Amino acid sequence: MDIHFGFIRDKLDIKILLLYILEKLPGPVEPVILSDLALFDGGFTWFDYTDCLAELVETGHVAETDGRYEITEKGRRNVAAVGTSIPYSVRAKADRLTAPVVSRMRRERQIETASEPQEDGTVSVSLRLSDGVGEVIALRLTVPDGELAAAVESRFRTGAETIANKVIDLLTAE
């Protein structure tokens, strides 16, 4: 006998929950992150989750691109119409779980890095930080090799706001 605890048990509820979660996210998400967000209720299994996600992709409610999932306009319309059928406690927990993921995804979208090898063997590194409204800072550096370019990109992604503030402080100090 299979016993599951939780409020979400049948396929329709699982699909609505998946759409509810995807609707909160600002862009495509990896399947592992989506499963971590969806499987908190304990009322369904990973196999139920994967079946329902595949059906949502098949019906056009969710789009899969490069192994990442994003809600479609069709999915948005449907979750707007039926999203409140999910128990309030489940929606509240989903909101709490998705909030840090949403913050991280928004931050990642505001930071851009790119490297381009040059003919002389050096690498040109482009670094950009936006605030969601416009570009805050854009830097282009030339570094000796790809290894240093990767390190510069990684450091910028980790501390873009701090780096931008330091550059701005240096340039505006009297």
C-alpha positions in Angstrom: 0.0 0.0 0.0 1.4 3.4 -1.0 0.8 6.1 1.6 1.6 9.7 0.8 1.1 12.6 3.2 0.4 16.0 1.9 -2.3 18.0 0.2 -1.3 17.5 -3.4 -2.0 14.0 -4.6 -3.7 13.7 -8.0 -2.2 14.6 -11.3 -4.3 17.7 -11.9 -3.2 19.2 -8.6 0.5 18.3 -9.3 0.2 20.0 -12.7 -1.4 23.1 -11.1 1.3 23.2 -8.5 4.0 23.0 -11.2 2.5 25.8 -13.1 2.1 27.9 -10.0 5.8 27.5 -9.2 6.9 28.1 -12.8 4.7 31.2 -13.0 6.6 32.7 -10.0 10.0 32.2 -11.6 11.5 35.0 -13.8 12.8 32.6 -16.5 13.8 29.0 -17.4 14.8 26.7 -14.6 16.8 23.5 -14.4 14.8 20.4 -13.7 16.6 19.7 -10.4 15.7 23.1 -9.0 12.0 22.7 -10.2 11.8 19.3 -8.5 13.3 20.6 -5.3 10.6 23.4 -5.3 7.8 21.0 -6.2 8.4 18.0 -4.0 8.1 19.7 -0.7 4.5 18.6 -0.1 5.1 14.9 0.3 1.9 14.0 -1.3 3.4 12.7 -4.6 6.6 11.1 -5.8 9.4 12.1 -8.1 7.8 9.7 -10.7 4.5 11.6 -10.5 6.4 14.9 -10.8 8.2 13.8 -14.0 5.1 12.3 -15.6 3.1 15.5 -14.9 6.0 17.8 -16.1 6.2 15.8 -19.4 2.5 16.1 -19.9 2.6 19.8 -19.3 5.4 20.1 -22.0 3.3 17.9 -24.3 0.2 20.0 -23.9 2.1 23.3 -24.4 1.7 24.6 -20.9 5.4 24.4 -20.2 8.3 24.9 -22.7 11.5 23.0 -22.5 14.6 24.6 -24.0 18.1 23.3 -23.5 16.9 21.1 -20.7 15.3 24.0 -18.8 11.6 24.6 -18.2 9.6 27.7 -18.4 5.8 28.4 -18.3 4.2 29.3 -21.5 1.4 31.9 -22.0 -1.1 29.0 -22.2 0.2 27.8 -18.8 0.0 31.4 -17.3 -3.6 31.6 -18.4 -4.5 28.3 -16.9 -2.8 28.9 -13.6 -4.4 32.3 -13.3 -7.8 30.6 -13.7 -7.2 27.6 -11.3 -4.2 28.4 -9.2 -6.2 29.2 -6.1 -7.5 25.7 -6.1 -4.2 24.7 -4.5 -4.6 24.8 -0.7 -3.5 28.1 0.8 -0.9 26.4 3.0 0.7 24.7 0.0 0.8 28.0 -2.0 2.3 29.8 1.0 5.0 27.2 1.3 5.7 27.3 -2.4 6.0 31.1 -2.2 8.5 30.8 0.6 10.6 28.2 -1.2 10.6 30.0 -4.5 11.5 33.5 -3.1 15.2 32.9 -2.8 15.3 31.1 -6.1 13.6 34.1 -7.7 16.1 36.5 -6.1 19.0 34.4 -7.3 17.6 34.1 -10.9 17.0 37.9 -11.1 20.5 38.6 -9.9 22.0 36.2 -12.4 20.0 37.9 -15.2 21.5 41.3 -14.2 25.1 40.1 -14.5 26.7 39.4 -17.9 30.2 38.1 -18.6 31.9 37.1 -21.8 35.4 36.2 -23.0 36.8 36.6 -26.5 40.2 35.3 -27.5 42.3 37.9 -29.3 44.8 37.3 -32.2 47.7 38.1 -30.0 46.8 35.3 -27.5 45.3 37.5 -24.9 41.6 37.4 -23.9 39.2 40.2 -23.9 36.7 40.0 -21.0 33.5 41.9 -20.9 31.7 42.4 -17.6 28.3 44.1 -17.2 26.0 44.8 -14.3 22.4 46.1 -14.7 19.9 47.0 -12.0 16.8 45.8 -13.9 16.3 49.3 -15.3 19.5 50.1 -17.0 23.2 49.3 -17.1 25.1 50.2 -13.9 28.6 49.5 -15.1 30.3 47.9 -18.1 34.0 47.0 -18.1 36.2 45.5 -20.8 39.5 44.0 -19.6 42.4 42.4 -21.5 44.0 39.5 -19.6 46.9 37.2 -20.6 45.0 33.9 -21.0 41.7 32.0 -20.8 42.4 30.7 -17.2 42.6 34.3 -15.8 39.6 35.3 -18.0 37.5 32.5 -16.4 38.7 33.6 -12.9 37.8 37.3 -13.6 34.3 36.3 -14.9 33.8 34.1 -11.8 34.8 36.8 -9.4 32.6 39.3 -11.1 29.6 37.0 -11.0 30.2 36.5 -7.3 30.8 40.1 -6.3 29.5 42.3 -9.1 27.7 44.8 -6.8 30.8 45.2 -4.6 33.1 45.5 -7.5 30.8 48.1 -9.2 30.6 50.1 -6.0 34.4 50.1 -5.5 35.0 51.3 -9.1 32.3 54.0 -8.7 33.8 55.1 -5.4 37.3 55.3 -6.9 36.1 57.3 -9.9 34.0 59.7 -7.9 36.2 60.3 -4.9 37.7 63.7 -4.4 
